[in-house]
Amino acid sequence: MNKGELVEAIADETDMSKTGAEAVLNAFVSSVTGALKKGDKVTLTGFGTFSISNRAARMGRNPQTGEAIQVKASKVPKFKAGAGLKDAVN
């Protein structure tokens, strides 16, 4: 499912226009992104938790040349599915 299909599904389930559903989806993504930038967790009970994980600096290899390169430390977003979502899928 891509963004357009998700917007259409939200619009169908909520009897909302596609424009309104897209605005809601964009607001959700923006809000989660803003919270993660601040270092906060976003927990949706029964669905899951969005959080930030710190990845340490490490040595890597350039796949074309085999040359060793330094990969910088970074922050990566993480999603952990909640029990409700796991049960719904299984």
Sequence and secondary structure as in RCSB ss.txt:
>XXXX:A:sequence
MNKGELVEAIADETDMSKTGAEAVLNAFVSSVTGALKKGDKVTLTGFGTFSISNRAARMGRNPQTGEAIQVKASK
VPKFKAGAGLKDAVN
>XXXX:A:secstr
  HHHHHHHHHHHHT  HHHHHHHHHHHHHHHHHHHHTT  EEETTTEEEEEEEE  EEEE TTT  EEEE  EE
EEEEEE HHHHHHH 
